[in-house]
């Protein structure tokens, strides 16, 4: 990442995703619908960047700054699946972790 990228901040959809509001794709849909404001102005373009001190609102509610990213490995016990919601009702990794950790997403499997 260059110095320019660091000063410019994250794109708004990525920022909203990191803050736990919605996935990037859903955040872009919300932008198109006009439900997101940056410093009091409606944002509709996904190439809008968030800088420190900016105030982001979704449907009138201020969104807190995202937590810093943390990465760790997890040895998945047998019998768990790696999905947030299983249509078959099987137990998931996230069911086992949700009481111990903040928002968790998977980034791959070994």
ABEGO torsion letter per residue (X at the ends): XBAAAAAAEBBAAAAAAAAGABBAAAAAAAAAAGABBBGGBBBABAABBBBBGBBBBBGGBBBBBBBBBBBBBBBBBBGBBBBABBAAGBBBAAAAAAAABBBBBBAEBX
